[in-house]
Amino acid sequence: MIRRPGYGAHLEATVDPDIRTRQSEVAAPPGFEDAIAWVALADPDEAPL
């Protein structure tokens, strides 16, 4: 997970006031509201971009 610290606060103040409540209901890890991207291994059968 790639995080941008403070991004969750921005979302909460501008477009998603319930972000932290919703994420706590599904046991999202701490800092998840700041997530902007995920890094995952490519499928071995997938062609490179």
N, CA, C and O atoms as a CHARMM CRD file, in Angstrom:
* protein
*
  196
    1    1 MET  N      0.84700  -1.16100   0.00000 PROA 1      0.00000
    2    1 MET  CA     0.00000   0.00000   0.00000 PROA 1      0.00000
    3    1 MET  C      0.90000   1.23400   0.00000 PROA 1      0.00000
    4    1 MET  O      1.88100   1.30300   0.74000 PROA 1      0.00000
    5    2 ILE  N      0.56000   2.17500  -0.81700 PROA 2      0.00000
    6    2 ILE  CA     1.25700   3.44800  -0.84000 PROA 2      0.00000
    7    2 ILE  C      0.33100   4.47700  -0.19900 PROA 2      0.00000
    8    2 ILE  O     -0.82600   4.62500  -0.59200 PROA 2      0.00000
    9    3 ARG  N      0.86700   5.18700   0.79900 PROA 3      0.00000
   10    3 ARG  CA     0.04400   6.14400   1.54000 PROA 3      0.00000
   11    3 ARG  C      0.52400   7.56500   1.31300 PROA 3      0.00000
   12    3 ARG  O      1.71300   7.81900   1.11500 PROA 3      0.00000
   13    4 ARG  N     -0.41600   8.47100   1.34700 PROA 4      0.00000
   14    4 ARG  CA    -0.13200   9.90900   1.33100 PROA 4      0.00000
   15    4 ARG  C     -0.66700  10.43700   2.65900 PROA 4      0.00000
   16    4 ARG  O     -1.85800  10.72400   2.77600 PROA 4      0.00000
   17    5 PRO  N      0.21700  10.56800   3.67400 PROA 5      0.00000
   18    5 PRO  CA    -0.26200  11.00900   4.98500 PROA 5      0.00000
   19    5 PRO  C     -1.06900  12.30700   4.88400 PROA 5      0.00000
   20    5 PRO  O     -0.65000  13.27200   4.24500 PROA 5      0.00000
   21    6 GLY  N     -2.22600  12.30000   5.52600 PROA 6      0.00000
   22    6 GLY  CA    -3.11600  13.45100   5.49600 PROA 6      0.00000
   23    6 GLY  C     -4.20300  13.36400   4.43500 PROA 6      0.00000
   24    6 GLY  O     -5.15000  14.15100   4.45300 PROA 6      0.00000
   25    7 TYR  N     -4.07900  12.41700   3.51100 PROA 7      0.00000
   26    7 TYR  CA    -5.06900  12.30000   2.44700 PROA 7      0.00000
   27    7 TYR  C     -6.44900  11.95000   3.00600 PROA 7      0.00000
   28    7 TYR  O     -7.46300  12.45300   2.52200 PROA 7      0.00000
   29    8 GLY  N     -6.48700  11.10000   4.01200 PROA 8      0.00000
   30    8 GLY  CA    -7.76600  10.74600   4.62000 PROA 8      0.00000
   31    8 GLY  C     -8.44200  11.95700   5.24400 PROA 8      0.00000
   32    8 GLY  O     -9.66100  12.10200   5.15300 PROA 8      0.00000
   33    9 ALA  N     -7.66600  12.82600   5.87500 PROA 9      0.00000
   34    9 ALA  CA    -8.22100  14.04800   6.46000 PROA 9      0.00000
   35    9 ALA  C     -8.78300  14.94400   5.35700 PROA 9      0.00000
   36    9 ALA  O     -9.83800  15.55500   5.53000 PROA 9      0.00000
   37   10 HSD  N     -8.09200  15.02100   4.24300 PROA 10     0.00000
   38   10 HSD  CA    -8.58600  15.80200   3.10000 PROA 10     0.00000
   39   10 HSD  C     -9.91100  15.22600   2.59100 PROA 10     0.00000
   40   10 HSD  O    -10.86800  15.96700   2.36300 PROA 10     0.00000
   41   11 LEU  N     -9.96100  13.91600   2.41600 PROA 11     0.00000
   42   11 LEU  CA   -11.19900  13.28700   1.94600 PROA 11     0.00000
   43   11 LEU  C    -12.34000  13.53600   2.92800 PROA 11     0.00000
   44   11 LEU  O    -13.46000  13.85900   2.53300 PROA 11     0.00000
   45   12 GLU  N    -12.03300  13.37900   4.20900 PROA 12     0.00000
   46   12 GLU  CA   -13.04800  13.57700   5.23900 PROA 12     0.00000
   47   12 GLU  C    -13.59600  15.01000   5.21400 PROA 12     0.00000
   48   12 GLU  O    -14.79500  15.21500   5.40400 PROA 12     0.00000
   49   13 ALA  N    -12.74300  15.98200   4.98500 PROA 13     0.00000
   50   13 ALA  CA   -13.15200  17.38700   4.99600 PROA 13     0.00000
   51   13 ALA  C    -13.83900  17.83500   3.70800 PROA 13     0.00000
   52   13 ALA  O    -14.56700  18.82700   3.70500 PROA 13     0.00000
   53   14 THR  N    -13.60700  17.10400   2.60800 PROA 14     0.00000
   54   14 THR  CA   -14.12100  17.59700   1.32600 PROA 14     0.00000
   55   14 THR  C    -15.22700  16.74200   0.71200 PROA 14     0.00000
   56   14 THR  O    -16.27500  17.27600   0.35100 PROA 14     0.00000
   57   15 VAL  N    -15.02600  15.45100   0.58600 PROA 15     0.00000
   58   15 VAL  CA   -15.99300  14.64500  -0.16900 PROA 15     0.00000
   59   15 VAL  C    -16.50700  13.40100   0.54100 PROA 15     0.00000
   60   15 VAL  O    -17.47700  12.79300   0.08800 PROA 15     0.00000
   61   16 ASP  N    -15.87400  13.00600   1.65100 PROA 16     0.00000
   62   16 ASP  CA   -16.24400  11.73100   2.27900 PROA 16     0.00000
   63   16 ASP  C    -16.17600  11.84400   3.80200 PROA 16     0.00000
   64   16 ASP  O    -15.26700  11.29300   4.42200 PROA 16     0.00000
   65   17 PRO  N    -17.13600  12.55800   4.41100 PROA 17     0.00000
   66   17 PRO  CA   -17.06400  12.79400   5.85300 PROA 17     0.00000
   67   17 PRO  C    -17.15100  11.52800   6.70900 PROA 17     0.00000
   68   17 PRO  O    -16.78200  11.55900   7.88300 PROA 17     0.00000
   69   18 ASP  N    -17.62700  10.42500   6.15000 PROA 18     0.00000
   70   18 ASP  CA   -17.77600   9.17800   6.91300 PROA 18     0.00000
   71   18 ASP  C    -16.66900   8.16400   6.63200 PROA 18     0.00000
   72   18 ASP  O    -16.80500   6.99900   7.00500 PROA 18     0.00000
   73   19 ILE  N    -15.59100   8.56900   5.99300 PROA 19     0.00000
   74   19 ILE  CA   -14.56200   7.61700   5.57100 PROA 19     0.00000
   75   19 ILE  C    -14.01000   6.79800   6.74400 PROA 19     0.00000
   76   19 ILE  O    -13.89100   5.57700   6.63600 PROA 19     0.00000
   77   20 ARG  N    -13.68000   7.43600   7.83300 PROA 20     0.00000
   78   20 ARG  CA   -13.08300   6.71200   8.96600 PROA 20     0.00000
   79   20 ARG  C    -14.09900   5.79400   9.64300 PROA 20     0.00000
   80   20 ARG  O    -13.75000   4.68800  10.05600 PROA 20     0.00000
   81   21 THR  N    -15.33000   6.23100   9.76000 PROA 21     0.00000
   82   21 THR  CA   -16.37600   5.38900  10.35100 PROA 21     0.00000
   83   21 THR  C    -16.58500   4.14000   9.51000 PROA 21     0.00000
   84   21 THR  O    -16.62500   3.02500  10.03100 PROA 21     0.00000
   85   22 ARG  N    -16.71800   4.33800   8.20800 PROA 22     0.00000
   86   22 ARG  CA   -16.95300   3.20700   7.29900 PROA 22     0.00000
   87   22 ARG  C    -15.78300   2.22300   7.33300 PROA 22     0.00000
   88   22 ARG  O    -15.99000   1.00900   7.34600 PROA 22     0.00000
   89   23 GLN  N    -14.57600   2.73900   7.34700 PROA 23     0.00000
   90   23 GLN  CA   -13.41100   1.85500   7.35700 PROA 23     0.00000
   91   23 GLN  C    -13.27000   1.12900   8.68500 PROA 23     0.00000
   92   23 GLN  O    -12.83500  -0.02300   8.70800 PROA 23     0.00000
   93   24 SER  N    -13.63000   1.78000   9.80100 PROA 24     0.00000
   94   24 SER  CA   -13.54300   1.09100  11.08800 PROA 24     0.00000
   95   24 SER  C    -14.56300  -0.04000  11.18000 PROA 24     0.00000
   96   24 SER  O    -14.33300  -1.02700  11.87800 PROA 24     0.00000
   97   25 GLU  N    -15.67900   0.09600  10.48700 PROA 25     0.00000
   98   25 GLU  CA   -16.71300  -0.94600  10.49800 PROA 25     0.00000
   99   25 GLU  C    -16.25400  -2.22200   9.81200 PROA 25     0.00000
  100   25 GLU  O    -16.78100  -3.29800  10.09400 PROA 25     0.00000
  101   26 VAL  N    -15.28700  -2.12000   8.92100 PROA 26     0.00000
  102   26 VAL  CA   -14.78400  -3.31100   8.22400 PROA 26     0.00000
  103   26 VAL  C    -13.36800  -3.66700   8.67400 PROA 26     0.00000
  104   26 VAL  O    -12.67900  -4.44800   8.01800 PROA 26     0.00000
  105   27 ALA  N    -12.93800  -3.08800   9.79900 PROA 27     0.00000
  106   27 ALA  CA   -11.63300  -3.37100  10.39700 PROA 27     0.00000
  107   27 ALA  C    -10.47000  -3.07600   9.45600 PROA 27     0.00000
  108   27 ALA  O     -9.50100  -3.83400   9.40400 PROA 27     0.00000
  109   28 ALA  N    -10.56500  -1.98000   8.71700 PROA 28     0.00000
  110   28 ALA  CA    -9.44200  -1.55800   7.86400 PROA 28     0.00000
  111   28 ALA  C     -8.25300  -1.23000   8.76100 PROA 28     0.00000
  112   28 ALA  O     -8.43600  -0.73300   9.87300 PROA 28     0.00000
  113   29 PRO  N     -7.04400  -1.49900   8.29300 PROA 29     0.00000
  114   29 PRO  CA    -5.86600  -1.24000   9.12400 PROA 29     0.00000
  115   29 PRO  C     -5.65200   0.25700   9.34800 PROA 29     0.00000
  116   29 PRO  O     -6.12500   1.07500   8.55900 PROA 29     0.00000
  117   30 PRO  N     -4.94500   0.62000  10.41700 PROA 30     0.00000
  118   30 PRO  CA    -4.67000   2.03200  10.67700 PROA 30     0.00000
  119   30 PRO  C     -3.97600   2.68800   9.47900 PROA 30     0.00000
  120   30 PRO  O     -3.07800   2.09900   8.87700 PROA 30     0.00000
  121   31 GLY  N     -4.38700   3.88200   9.14700 PROA 31     0.00000
  122   31 GLY  CA    -3.79100   4.60500   8.03000 PROA 31     0.00000
  123   31 GLY  C     -4.39400   4.28900   6.68200 PROA 31     0.00000
  124   31 GLY  O     -3.99300   4.87400   5.67600 PROA 31     0.00000
  125   32 PHE  N     -5.34800   3.37700   6.63800 PROA 32     0.00000
  126   32 PHE  CA    -5.91700   2.96100   5.35600 PROA 32     0.00000
  127   32 PHE  C     -6.59600   4.11700   4.63300 PROA 32     0.00000
  128   32 PHE  O     -6.66200   4.12300   3.40400 PROA 32     0.00000
  129   33 GLU  N     -7.10400   5.10200   5.38800 PROA 33     0.00000
  130   33 GLU  CA    -7.76500   6.24700   4.75000 PROA 33     0.00000
  131   33 GLU  C     -6.78900   7.09400   3.94300 PROA 33     0.00000
  132   33 GLU  O     -7.20500   7.90700   3.11900 PROA 33     0.00000
  133   34 ASP  N     -5.49900   6.90700   4.17500 PROA 34     0.00000
  134   34 ASP  CA    -4.46900   7.64100   3.43900 PROA 34     0.00000
  135   34 ASP  C     -3.95200   6.87200   2.21600 PROA 34     0.00000
  136   34 ASP  O     -3.05900   7.35400   1.51900 PROA 34     0.00000
  137   35 ALA  N     -4.50300   5.69100   1.95200 PROA 35     0.00000
  138   35 ALA  CA    -4.02700   4.86500   0.84000 PROA 35     0.00000
  139   35 ALA  C     -4.38400   5.50000  -0.49800 PROA 35     0.00000
  140   35 ALA  O     -5.52000   5.92000  -0.71800 PROA 35     0.00000
  141   36 ILE  N     -3.40200   5.56400  -1.38100 PROA 36     0.00000
  142   36 ILE  CA    -3.64600   6.10000  -2.72300 PROA 36     0.00000
  143   36 ILE  C     -3.32700   5.08200  -3.80800 PROA 36     0.00000
  144   36 ILE  O     -3.71100   5.27100  -4.96200 PROA 36     0.00000
  145   37 ALA  N     -2.62200   3.99300  -3.45200 PROA 37     0.00000
  146   37 ALA  CA    -2.27200   2.96900  -4.44600 PROA 37     0.00000
  147   37 ALA  C     -1.84300   1.69400  -3.73400 PROA 37     0.00000
  148   37 ALA  O     -1.50800   1.70500  -2.55000 PROA 37     0.00000
  149   38 TRP  N     -1.86000   0.60000  -4.48000 PROA 38     0.00000
  150   38 TRP  CA    -1.39800  -0.68000  -3.97400 PROA 38     0.00000
  151   38 TRP  C     -0.37700  -1.23100  -4.94600 PROA 38     0.00000
  152   38 TRP  O     -0.46200  -1.00600  -6.15300 PROA 38     0.00000
  153   39 VAL  N      0.57800  -1.94600  -4.41200 PROA 39     0.00000
  154   39 VAL  CA     1.59200  -2.59300  -5.23200 PROA 39     0.00000
  155   39 VAL  C      1.39800  -4.09700  -5.06100 PROA 39     0.00000
  156   39 VAL  O      1.31100  -4.59600  -3.93900 PROA 39     0.00000
  157   40 ALA  N      1.33300  -4.80100  -6.16300 PROA 40     0.00000
  158   40 ALA  CA     1.14600  -6.24700  -6.11500 PROA 40     0.00000
  159   40 ALA  C      2.02800  -6.90100  -7.16800 PROA 40     0.00000
  160   40 ALA  O      2.38300  -6.28700  -8.17500 PROA 40     0.00000
  161   41 LEU  N      2.36700  -8.13600  -6.92000 PROA 41     0.00000
  162   41 LEU  CA     3.14500  -8.89200  -7.89500 PROA 41     0.00000
  163   41 LEU  C      2.30400  -9.12500  -9.14200 PROA 41     0.00000
  164   41 LEU  O      1.09500  -9.34400  -9.05600 PROA 41     0.00000
  165   42 ALA  N      2.94100  -9.07700 -10.27700 PROA 42     0.00000
  166   42 ALA  CA     2.25100  -9.35200 -11.53400 PROA 42     0.00000
  167   42 ALA  C      2.01800 -10.84400 -11.67300 PROA 42     0.00000
  168   42 ALA  O      2.79000 -11.65600 -11.16300 PROA 42     0.00000
  169   43 ASP  N      0.97000 -11.18800 -12.35300 PROA 43     0.00000
  170   43 ASP  CA     0.69600 -12.58200 -12.67900 PROA 43     0.00000
  171   43 ASP  C      1.79400 -13.04800 -13.62100 PROA 43     0.00000
  172   43 ASP  O      2.08900 -12.35600 -14.59600 PROA 43     0.00000
  173   44 PRO  N      2.41100 -14.20100 -13.36400 PROA 44     0.00000
  174   44 PRO  CA     3.50500 -14.66000 -14.22900 PROA 44     0.00000
  175   44 PRO  C      3.11700 -14.82900 -15.70100 PROA 44     0.00000
  176   44 PRO  O      3.97900 -14.78100 -16.57800 PROA 44     0.00000
  177   45 ASP  N      1.83200 -15.02500 -15.97300 PROA 45     0.00000
  178   45 ASP  CA     1.37100 -15.19300 -17.35500 PROA 45     0.00000
  179   45 ASP  C      0.97000 -13.86200 -18.00200 PROA 45     0.00000
  180   45 ASP  O      0.59200 -13.82600 -19.17300 PROA 45     0.00000
  181   46 GLU  N      1.05200 -12.78800 -17.24500 PROA 46     0.00000
  182   46 GLU  CA     0.63000 -11.48000 -17.75900 PROA 46     0.00000
  183   46 GLU  C      1.78300 -10.79300 -18.49200 PROA 46     0.00000
  184   46 GLU  O      2.91400 -10.76500 -18.00600 PROA 46     0.00000
  185   47 ALA  N      1.48200 -10.24900 -19.65200 PROA 47     0.00000
  186   47 ALA  CA     2.51200  -9.55200 -20.43800 PROA 47     0.00000
  187   47 ALA  C      2.83600  -8.21400 -19.76100 PROA 47     0.00000
  188   47 ALA  O      1.94500  -7.57200 -19.20400 PROA 47     0.00000
  189   48 PRO  N      4.09400  -7.79500 -19.80600 PROA 48     0.00000
  190   48 PRO  CA     4.43700  -6.49200 -19.22600 PROA 48     0.00000
  191   48 PRO  C      3.75000  -5.35700 -19.99100 PROA 48     0.00000
  192   48 PRO  O      3.43300  -5.48400 -21.17400 PROA 48     0.00000
  193   49 LEU  N      3.53400  -4.25700 -19.28900 PROA 49     0.00000
  194   49 LEU  CA     2.89900  -3.09800 -19.91900 PROA 49     0.00000
  195   49 LEU  C      3.89600  -2.30300 -20.71900 PROA 49     0.00000
  196   49 LEU  O      3.53800  -1.29000 -21.32000 PROA 49     0.00000
